[in-house]
Amino acid sequence: TDAYEPNNFQVEAFGPVVSGEKYVGFVAGMTDYDWFYMDKPASGPIDIALDVPPSGDYDIYLFLADASGGNQYVAKSDRYGNGVDEYIFFNAPIATRYFVLVYPYSDASASAPYVLRVTY
């Protein structure tokens, strides 16, 4: 586990993440999904970078919170291969809450950390 747990479900998302900060976490198994959130104060760019450990293949997804309490999938990065880093650039149309999901596609590791950076 890591300092951001429990964050396996969107309702448990860790945050708000601070723009430009590094978040070092672990995906301990194939059912360990790591959710984070940010409250974007204005429209404009969101840059998300995930440094994937050499032993894993992880993906990242970005969701926009909508007025009904649900969310909309807006962007993803799902490059294939162990140790392949992931990137999302999204031009946010509105100021609202956004969620980032770190998803283990294959080869999760409780001992090899990932590094997530969100800049907005």
Secondary structure, DSSP 8 states (H G I E B T S, - for coil): --TT-S-SSGGG-B----TT-EEEEEE-STT--EEEEEE-SSSEEEEEEEE--TT-EEEEEEEEE-TTS-EEEEEEE---STT--EEEEEEESSSSEEEEEEEEEE--EEEEEEEEEEE-
